[in-house]
Amino acid sequence: MHTDLTLLSAADLHQAYALGQTDPVAVTQAHFARIAQRNPRLHAFVHVCTELALQQAQASAQRWAKGLPLGPLDGVPLALKDNIDVVGMPCTAGTAAYAQRWPQQDAPVYVKLRDAGMVLLGKLNMHEAALGATTDNPVYGRCINPQREGYTPGGSSGGSAAAVADHLCPLAMGTDTMGSVRIPAAYCGVFGLIPTRQRLDMQGIVPLSPTLDVAGPLARTGRDLAEAAARLLGLSRAPETSTNIWQGLRVGILPQASEVEMDAAVHQAWQNTQARLQARGAQLRTLQWPDWVPAASRLHALLMSEWEGAEYWMEALGPDLTGLSPGLQKMLNYGARLSPEKRATSRSAILGMRAQAGDLWADVDILLLPTTPHTSFAHTEAAPASQADWACLANILGAPALSFPYPTDGLPVSCQWLAAPGQDEKLLSLACAMDSFWA
């Protein structure tokens, strides 16, 4: 066992607890020590809950001492994006307006992980109101990508990805409207997953776009990710993975992905992933789906996020949107002013694509896309407009998606799997298999 307890995965911790090599209290204390050391630079955590975490860790340690752990996540540290409600701590949604918003109930997604025995360390930084993809937060600080000083971790779940990548916690929760779990996972070199939208209770999460929003976990290994996602889906364990899972797997490739300008490193990762799949026995199939135009679809999703976000925040704060930054106010006011005709056009495009989702997987088991067209960039640079061109497709379709890192010596790059709505277990099996995919 590694002497630095923060370097252990959730699976490693489970084994160490079972062998009596360490206990959840020591692991929790080690993570708090690392947070104290690293967070002043990263701005990943915005709130730590030391007392609650130690209470949960002590309860977990007692279960382990009796030989009665609750499962593979018992005693594993967890952190939540700060738009997920937890009683006893503020839930700001990354805004000044909600700095003193104290929820009265725990969000169901947190309850499922808490009831699995996980230890909550605190809440994580995010892009203001989840409407953006840099996590350069004007209230709670500019979150830094641990892979390179001064660079963005992505967003809006940037604090979640940064915390996992820098070993401040082995597992974190984020939310995803147009890629806000998977874009940060891609930029920080970790795994990120969103389930089928209809399989997750989104109560107790500050919304942006109820049509597109979904929550999901981030982790450093596919196995850890699968175990957390399994609990969120009501499963006791992640599905078993066959040793020949790749043999005969029908992988769909959408040619429109190539229409998006991408970094050379991203293109290489996408091509090499396809080659690796073929070498392992998978069958690649090019799919024809002319209704998907990446840039246009992303714009429809952005407009929906702006007008649905405006509806929520104007009801919560009033038309002046007091407590939100000028930049966010401008975006929400734009959404509020969108004509009924423009809203109808975007809604029709999104729901029309969603209605076709079943047909898209008629002849394939899984879709493969890159996650982001670019690697992380400096906070001083403008965010590329195409950041979410590929990522938002899963939200539009209501489909589960898994982003996974590609091995590289440079800034992290990533590809993603998309499964048909309802086929989440297939993604969990692939997540576990990805840990040895490049071996």
N, C-alpha and C positions, 0 to 999 in steps of 0.2 A: 504494500500500500504506500502511496506517495505521502511524504510527511507534510506537504502543504495540502490541507484538506480542501481548499478552494479549487484545486485542480482536478478533483474527482468528479466524475459524472454521477448522475442519479443512480445508474446501475452499479457503479463502483461503490457508492455510499451504501446501497442496499446490501451488497456483499460484505462490506466492512462492518456494518451493524450486525449482520447475521453471525459473523465470526468473532464479534466482540472486540474488534480492533479499534473502534472509536464509538462515539455515541452522538445523538442529534444535538445535545447541548454544546459539545466541543465544536461540532461542525458549524453550528449557528454562530458561536462566538468568533470562529475563524473568519466567517464571511463578514461579520460586522467590523472586524479589525481591517479587513481588506477594503471595505467600503469607506472607512474612516481615512485610510491611506490614499485611495485612488479617486474617490468621488469629487474632492475639491477641484480636480483637473477635468474630470469627465462630465460633471453635472448630469449624471444618469439618474441618481436617486433624488427625489424632492422631499421625501418623508421616510424616516425609518421608525419602526415600531418595536423597539428593543424589548419592552416589558411583555407585550403580547407574544413576540417570537420566542422568548425564553420560556414562557408558560407553555406554549405549544411544543417546544423542543423537549421540555421536561416530561410532558405527558407522553410524547412519543418514546422517549428513553425508557419510561416505565413499561410501556407496551412491549418494547424490544426485550427488556429484562425478563418479562414474563413469558417471552416466546410467542407473543400475540400481536405481531405487527398487522396493520390494516391492509398492507399490500406493498407493491414495489416502490411507492412514492412516500411511504411513511418516514417522516424525519428529514425529508429532502427540502432544502430552502427554496422559496418561491418569492417572486416580486411581481407586482401588478402595475400595468399602465394606469396613470392617474385619471382615467375616466371610468374606472370600475369601482363601484361602491363597496366600502367596508365600514361597518359600524366602528366608531371610535377614532376615526381619522378623517381629515378633510378629503374631498374628492373634487379637485379643481378643474378638471378637463383642460389643464394647461392655461387657464385664464385667471386674470385678476378678479373678474366678476364673481368667480366661485371660490375665492380664497378661503372663505368661511362657510362653505357648504359642507355640512356634516350629515351624511346619510343616516337614515333610521333603520335600514335593512341591508344585509349583505347581498351582493349580486349573486344570482344562482351559479354563474360560472366559477366564482370564488368558493361558494359553498361546496361544490363538487370536489374541488381540489383540497379544501380544508378538511372535508370529511374523509379524504384519502390519507390524511395524516400529514399533509405538507405544512411547512413552517413559513409563515409570512414575514418577510424581512421589511417590507415597506412598499412605497409607491414610486413610480418611475416617471421621468420627464417625457414630454411629448410635444409635438407641434401644437400650437395654440388651437384649441377646439377641434383638433384632428384634421384641420383643413390645410394640408401642406405636407411636404415630404423632405424637410431638412432638420426639423427639431431645433431650429434656432429660436428658442423661446424668449420673448421679450420680458417675461416676468420671472421665470424660474431658471434662466441661464441657457447659454448656447451649449448644447450637448455635443461632445466630441467623439469621433470615431476612434476607438482604441487602436485601430490598425494604422492610423497616421494622424499626427498632431495637426490640428486646425481643419480637419476634414469632417464633413457631415456623416453621421451614422444613418442618414435617411430618415424617413418619417412616414406616417406620423408617430409610429411606435419606436422612435429612435432611442429613447432611454432603455427600452426593453432589449433591443439588439445590442446596444453598447454594454449594458450590464452583464448579459450572458457572455458576450465575446471576451470581456475583461475579467471573467471569473468572479464577478460580484454576486452572482447567483447562478446555479446550474439550469434553472428553468424560469421563464418569465411569460407573462400574458400580455398580448397586445390586441389592438383592434385594427380592422382592415376594411376600408371603403373602396379604394382603388389600387390596393397593393400595399397598404400601410403596415402589414406584418412582413410581407415578403420582400419589399424593397429594402427596409432596414436589414433584414436577414442577409440579403444579397450583398449589401455594402459592407457589412461587418463580418462576413464569412461564417455565418451560422445557419442552422435550419429554421424554417418557419412554415407553419401550416394553418390553413383555414378550412374548417369543415363545411359541409353542405349547410347553407344558410338556414334552412328550415329545421335542422336537427339541433340547433342551439338556442337556448333561452337568452335573449338579449336584454331582459329586464335588469334594471340596476346598472346599466351602462349609459353614460351620457351620449346621446346619439349625434350623428352628423346627417347621414342619409339612411333612414330606416329601410329603404328599398335595397340598398347595397351593403350596409354594415354587416360585419360578422366579426367575431372574436376568435383568437387562436393563439397557440403557444409558440415559443421560440426556445431552442436548445442547441447545445454544441454537438450532440449526436442524434442520429436518426432514431435509435432505440429510445432515448429519453423523450424525444418529441412524441413518438408513438404512444408511450405509456401515458403521458399527460393528455394527449388527444383522446385516448381510449376512455379515460375517466370523464372527460367532458362529454363524451358521447354515451355515457352510461354503461360502458364495458368495464369488466373487472380487470382485464389485462389486454395488452396489445395482441393482435392476432399473431400466430406463429408464421414464420417466413420459411418458405421452401428453399432448399439449396439451389434448385434449378428454376427459380422464379422468373428469370429472364428468358428461358428457353421458350420460344414460340410466342412471347409477349408481342401483341400487335400494337405498335407505337405510331400514332398519327402525327404527321408533320403538316402544319399549315403554311403554305408558301408565302402568304402575306407577311409573315414575320420578317422575311428578307427585305421587305419594302421599307422597314424602319432602319435608318442609319444607325449603325452600332460600332462601338469600339472594336479594334482588331482583337483584343483579348476576349471580348464577349463572343465574337464570331468564332474564334478558335475553340472556345469552350463548348459552344453549341455543336460545332462540327465533330469535335473529339468525343463528345458524349454520344452522338449518333453512331460514330464508328465503334465505340466501346460496346454499345448495345448490340450492334450487329455481330461483333466478335463473341458476345455471350449468347447468341442465338435468337435475339429479338428480330422481329420483322418490321421494317420501316415502311409506312404507307403514306403517300402524299394525298391529302384531303382537299377537295374542292368545296369551298364555302364562301361564295362571293359576297355574302351579306356582311362579313367582317372586314371592315376597313379600319386598321388600328388607330390612326389619328382621329378619324371621325367618331369612332366609338368612344375613345377616351374623352373627347369633347362632350359628347352626350352625357357621359357619367359625371364629368366635372360640373356641367350645368345643373344636373339633378342634385349633386351634393350641395351646390350653392343655394338652390331654392329650397330644398328640404332642410338644410342647415339654417337658413334664414327663418323658416317657419318655427323651428324649435327655439332659436335664440331670441327672436322677437317676442315670442310668447313668454319666455322666461325673464327677459330683461326689459322689454318694452322697445318701441321703435328706435330709440336713440342708441340702443346696444351699449349702454354704459358699462364700462369695465372690460371692454374688448379693445384690442389695439386698432389704430386707424387702418392698417392694412387689412385686417380681418373684417372690420366694419365695411370697408369698400367692397370686398368680395361678397359679403352677405347682402349688402344693399343692392348689388348688381343682380344677385339671385332673386331678391324680392321683387325687382322691377321687370323680370322676364315676362314677356307676354304669354297669355294662355296658349297661343299658337306655337311659340317656341317650346314651351313646356310639353305640349302634346306631341310635338315632333320627336323630342328626345325620349319621352316616356314610351312612345310607340316603337322607336328603334330598339330601346333596351328590352322591353317586354317581348317584342317580336323575336329578338335573338334568343331570349330566355325560352320562348316557346319551342324553338328549334333544337334546344340542347340535347334532347334524347336522340335525335337523328344524327347528331354530330359523332356520337360514339357507336353508331350502328355497326360499323365494320372494324372498329379498333377497340382496344382495351383501355388505352391511356393516350393523352396528348403530351407532347414535349415541346416546350418553348423556352427561350432564354427568359430570365426574370426581368432584367433591366437592360436597356441598350448601352448603358455607360457604367463605369465603376464610380465609386465615391469621388467627390470633388470638394475643393476648398470652400469653406463657408463664405469666403469673399467673392466667389463666383456665382453667377446666376444659375438657378436650377434649370436643367434641360427641360423643355416643354414635353419631350417624349418619354419622360421617366416612367410613366404608368401605361404606356401604349400596350405592352403585353400583359402587365400584371392585372389591369382592370378587367380583362376578359372573364376571369373566374367570377368576379363580383357581378358582372352583367349576366352571366349564365346561372348564377346561384350555385356554382359548382365547387367542390372541394379542390384545393390546390396545395402543393408542397414545393417549397423552394429549397434547393440543396446546393452547398458550395462545391465549386470545381477546384481541384488542387492547383495552386499557382504560387509562385514566389512573389508576385506583385500584389497590387490591391485586389481584394476578393472579387470574384465573378461567380455567377450563379445561373443555374437553369431551374426550370420548374416542371412538375407534373400536374396535369389537370385530369381529374377523373369525372365520370358522369355524376350528376347530382344523385346522392344517396349511396354512392359507391365508396364511402370513406374508408371502410376496412381495407379495401385494395390499396389505398394510399398509405395506410399505416404499415402494411406488409412491405411496401416498397421503401418506406422510410427506414425500417430496420435493415433492409437489404443494402441500402445506400452506404452503410458504415463500412462495408467490405467491397463496394462496387469498384473502386480504383485499386484494390490490392493486387 
